[in-house]
Amino acid sequence: MSGRSYMVAARIPMSRTGFEGWLSTPLPGVEAVENPDAMWRGWGNDGAAADWALGQLAAYPAVAAGILAARAGTPLDRLAERAAGGMTLARHRDGALEVYLYDYHGDSYGTQTDLLMLAGAGRFADAGAESAVLHWGGHVYPDLPLSGDQPLAVLLVGSAAARFAYPHPVPALIEHLRPVEADFLAAVAACDDGAEWDPAGLVDPAILARSAAQGPR
């Protein structure tokens, strides 16, 4: 499922201590999601199969190995690599983990890795209700779903596990994510005006420091 844009966004209530713990803890396995086979169920890609086991990549062992290596790392590892390429918002602000990740011509395997990364955030989140992670795609522009477009998946993240959910009140979720989207789109607009991507205020200093240490990719 390549050749299209994929986006993931979330705002998960979490203390700074929880955020730092999440950054340094390896991603969970697929078992952290109660119903991984329901990833696409009900939404805009209904009926498609989610290849969590990477079976469709059997003829491409190097690609599969790269995906497995990313899933064996920490959110800090993954977000530092993403931040080096721009188009990434990942920070702790106002008592919450905020992410807005955009992949132009991305693939579903990378998105699944990002969803596992956020599934692992539940154990570090504030106690209370589940938090929703929105996954959408298909558009060139990185806005939240427009004109009633359906998402591709909604992942509910809780302290014990995560689960894909259909149906879900998407309009309310979109409004919840609007402040994060606004900051992300402002950075995109600056790039459209000829400036380089500026991660200041968008990417946590700890992630930027790791990204700088890793060097250009």
For each residue, the residues with C-beta under 8 A, 3 or more apart:
1: 4 48 107 108
2: 105 106 107
3: 105
4: 1 105 106 137 138
5: 102 103 104 105 106 137 138 139 140 142
6: 102 103 106 107 108 110 111 135 136 137 152
7: 100 101 102 103 135 136 137 142
8: 99 100 101 111 114 115 118 133 134 135
9: 99 100 101 133 134 144 177 180 181
10: 97 98 99 118 121 131 132 133 134 157 177
11: 96 97 98 131 176 177 180
12: 96 97 118 121 122 125 131 133 157
13: 95 96 125 126 128 131
14: 18 19 22 92 95 96 97 121 124 125 126
15: 18 19 95 126
16: 19 20 92
17: 20 21
18: 14 15 21 22 97 124 125 126
19: 14 15 16 22 23 92 97 124 204
20: 16 17 23 24 206
21: 17 18 24 25 124
22: 14 18 19 25 75 97 120 121 124
23: 19 20 74 75 76 79 204 206 207
24: 20 21 74 76
25: 21 22 74 75 120 124
26: 72 73 74
27: 71 72 73 74 75 78 113 116 117 120
28: 31 32 116 119 120
29: 32 71 116
30: 33 36 52 116
31: 28
32: 28 29 116 119 120 161 162
33: 30 36 115 116 119 155 161 162 163 164
34: 161 162 163
35: 38 163 164
36: 30 33 39 50 52 164
37: 41 49 50 52
38: 35 41 163 164 166
39: 36 50 112 115 153 164
40: 43 45 46 47 48 49 50 152 153
41: 37 38 46 164 166
42: 46 166 167
43: 40 46 150 151 152 153 154 166
44: 136 138 149 150 151 152
45: 40 48 152 153
46: 40 41 42 43
47: 40
48: 1 40 45
49: 37 40
50: 36 37 39 40 108 112
51: 54 55 56 57 108 109
52: 30 36 37 112
53:
54: 51 57 58 64 67 68 109
55: 51 58
56: 51
57: 51 54 60 61 63 64 67 109
58: 54 55 61 64
59:
60: 57 63 64
61: 57 58 64 65
62: 65 66
63: 57 60 66 67
64: 54 57 58 60 61 67 68
65: 61 62 68 69
66: 62 63 69 70
67: 54 57 63 64 70 71 109 110 113
68: 54 64 65 71 72
69: 65 66 72 73
70: 66 67 73 77 78 110 113
71: 27 29 67 68 113 116
72: 26 27 68 69
73: 26 27 69 70 77 78
74: 23 24 25 26 27 77 78
75: 22 23 25 27 78 79 117 120 121
76: 23 24 79 80 206 207 210
77: 70 73 74 80 81 210
78: 27 70 73 74 75 81 82 113 114 117
79: 23 75 76 82 83 88 90 203 207
80: 76 77 83 84 207 208 210 211 213 214
81: 77 78 84 85 211 214 217
82: 78 79 85 87 88 90 101
83: 79 80 86 88 90 199 203 207 208 211
84: 80 81 211 214 216 217
85: 81 82 88 217
86: 83 191 197 199
87: 82 101 102 103 104 142 188 197
88: 79 82 83 85 100 101 102 199 202 203
89: 98 99 100 101 180 183 184 187 202 203
90: 79 82 83 98 99 101 202 203 204 207
91: 97 98 201 202 203 204
92: 14 16 19 96 97 98 204
93: 96 98
94:
95: 13 14 15 126
96: 11 12 13 14 92 93
97: 10 11 12 14 18 19 22 91 92 121 125
98: 10 11 89 90 91 92 93 180
99: 8 9 10 89 90 118 180
100: 7 8 9 88 89 142 177 180 181 183 184
101: 7 8 9 82 87 88 89 90 114
102: 5 6 7 87 88 142 184
103: 5 6 7 87 106 107 110 111
104: 5 87 140
105: 2 3 4 5
106: 2 4 5 6 103 110 111 137
107: 1 2 6 103 110 111
108: 1 6 50 51 111 112
109: 51 54 57 67 112 113
110: 6 67 70 103 106 107 113 114
111: 6 8 103 106 107 108 114 115 135 137
112: 39 50 52 108 109 115 116
113: 27 67 70 71 78 109 110 116 117
114: 8 78 101 110 111 117 118
115: 8 33 39 111 112 118 119 133 135 153 155
116: 27 28 29 30 32 33 71 112 113 119 120
117: 27 75 78 113 114 120 121
118: 8 10 12 99 114 115 121 133 155 157 162
119: 28 32 33 115 116 122 155 157 161 162
120: 22 25 27 28 32 75 116 117 123 124
121: 10 12 14 22 75 97 117 118 124 125 131 157
122: 12 119 125 130 131 157 158 159 160 161 162
123: 120 159
124: 14 18 19 21 22 25 120 121
125: 12 13 14 18 97 121 122 128 131 157 159
126: 13 14 15 18 95
127: 159
128: 13 125
129:
130: 122 156 157 158
131: 10 11 12 13 121 122 125 156 157 158
132: 10 154 155 156 157 165 168 173 176
133: 8 9 10 12 115 118 154 155 156 157
134: 8 9 10 144 145 151 154 170 173 174 177
135: 6 7 8 111 115 151 152 153 154 155
136: 6 7 44 139 144 145 149 150 151 152
137: 4 5 6 7 106 111 152
138: 4 5 44 149 152
139: 5 136 142 143 146 149
140: 5 104
141:
142: 5 7 87 100 102 139 184 185 188
143: 139 146 181 185
144: 9 134 136 174 177 178 181
145: 134 136 148 149 150 151 170 174
146: 139 143 149
147:
148: 145
149: 44 136 138 139 145 146
150: 43 44 136 145 170
151: 43 44 134 135 136 145 154 170
152: 6 40 43 44 45 135 136 137 138
153: 39 40 43 45 115 135 164
154: 43 132 133 134 135 151 164 165 166 168 170 173
155: 33 115 118 119 132 133 135 162 163 164 165
156: 130 131 132 133 162 163 164 165 168
157: 10 12 118 119 121 122 125 130 131 132 133 162
158: 122 130 131 161 162 163
159: 122 123 125 127
160: 122
161: 32 33 34 119 122 158
162: 32 33 34 118 119 122 155 156 157 158
163: 33 34 35 38 155 156 158
164: 33 35 36 38 39 41 153 154 155 156
165: 132 154 155 156 168
166: 38 41 42 43 154
167: 42
168: 132 154 156 165 173
169: 172 173
170: 134 145 150 151 154 173 174
171: 174 175
172: 169 175 176
173: 132 134 154 168 169 170 176 177
174: 134 144 145 170 171 177 178
175: 171 172 178
176: 11 132 172 173
177: 9 10 11 100 134 144 173 174 180 181
178: 144 174 175 181 182
179: 182 183
180: 9 11 89 98 99 100 177 183 184
181: 9 100 143 144 177 178 184 185
182: 178 179 185 186
183: 89 100 179 180 186 187 201 202
184: 89 100 102 142 180 181 187 188 202
185: 142 143 181 182 188 189
186: 182 183 189 190
187: 89 183 184 190 191 197 198 199 202
188: 87 142 184 185 191 192
189: 185 186 192 193
190: 186 187 193 195 198
191: 86 187 188 194 195 196 197
192: 188 189
193: 189 190
194: 191
195: 190 191 198
196: 191
197: 86 87 187 191
198: 187 190 195 202
199: 83 86 88 187 202 203 208
200: 203
201: 91 183
202: 88 89 90 91 183 184 187 198 199
203: 79 83 88 89 90 91 199 200 207 208 211
204: 19 23 90 91 92 207 208
205: 208 209
206: 20 23 76 209 210
207: 23 76 79 80 83 90 203 204 210 211
208: 80 83 199 203 204 205 211 212
209: 205 206 212 213
210: 76 77 80 206 207 213 214
211: 80 81 83 84 203 207 208 214
212: 208 209 215
213: 80 209 210
214: 80 81 84 210 211 217
215: 212
216: 84
217: 81 84 85 214
